[in-house]
Amino acid sequence: MTNIRSLSSTDDSSIVNRLRRGEDQALNEVYRKCRDYCIKFLVNNGADTEKAADLFQDAIIVFYEKVKNQDFELRSSVQTYLNSICRNQWLTHLRDNKEVFVKDPETFEYVNNLTDWFDEYEDERQNRIEKIKIALQQMESNGGNCKELLMLFFYEKKKMEEIAAHFGYTNADNAKAQKYKCQERLKKMVNA
Amino acid sequence: MPKKMEDFEKDMEAAFQKMKRQELKAMLQQTERDIIENKVGIVKPMFRWWQYVAAACVVLGIGFGVYKLNLDSHMVLANPYEPIDIEAKPLEPTPPKNDNLSKPNQAPTAPRSFNFDIKEGQSLGFGNDQKKKLQGDFIKDKSLGEGIISYKLSKGKLTLKANQLPKIQSVISYNDTLYLNINNQFYKLIDNKYLKRLKSESDPVVIEALEKIDFE
């Protein structure tokens, strides 16, 4: 019999609160507790264990990003929520790996061209993102709190008041000015 | 906000997201590795618990069977002087009503064979363990009368069936004649079918036998 250990509702709300407070380690607890059921589901549906683990990790990250959004409200257990993400991930994976045969050559060419354009666009954007990532890593190694500040604003979606409180600035305007400086500095580094 | 600035901010958001995802992915992959290593470290039992219980039952069953067979097939030549804790009342000899013991309606009995292999001048005792065993195994045959033991002797094999068997203290073979000591009363084999109570003080054969084997 498979050992299914689901989180209780108290644990669920505690997990959400801890993740929102920035305790990323809580994610490991979710991983350990919900892993078996999701992986079993994926394996039963044709995934190998390695792929199943990979998809489950992605599902956990999706869950993390959802939780980080303050508007998100968990209406089911974490296990149920993760199960549905895993199911969707698996369906997406199957769809992406399915070979599409188009009988009409014109349509086939059009689809091919469109796919190429999307790929080029995506490649170009990915290059820009990669440059920003490298610049952020340099920024972190150079010291200062620019990377953390930008992260709080652009990723954690913190308000200026919260950022000001976090860094000990006198008010939100100071935080805003600091954020602008950091952003410009990053931009210069990316374009250099 | 200029379009370029807006794009840059979107890219920056995406860069942060990518970084965070990579960081989380690395953390979760490590957790997965830990789980796998821990699982590998645990020695899984080869069978389920009920299979072990079933195997133990089979082994015990076989062991008991062998033990039981052993008891049935081995009769120990016991020391006739060994005290026997039997509650035997003196047997009153019941003369056979007729020579034909097997009545028409009598159910056939399955005699049990014991390889006593009694030799001349040797006596056979029934120890306490055997006594209990024999009580359960022997078929009571009321038709033979209370205290009467029927027997069959051929080539050193003795087959007995009786309800009074546990009261036999020893079996003495002398001059091709079998004598049974039942509660210190001696019975002699007659016509291969019955036992006759002997008056030891008057029967020279029994006296001689007792003297020869130095039996009190």
Interface residues (C-beta under 8 A of the other chain):
Chain A: D24 L27 N28 Y31 R32 R35 A53 Q57 D58 I60 I61 Y64 E65 R125 R128 I129 E130 I132 K133 L136 L150 M151 F154 Y155 Q183 L186 K187 V190
Chain B: F8 E9 D11 M12 E13 A14 A15 F16 Q17 K18 M19 K20 R21 L24 K25 M27 L28 Q29 T31 E32 I35
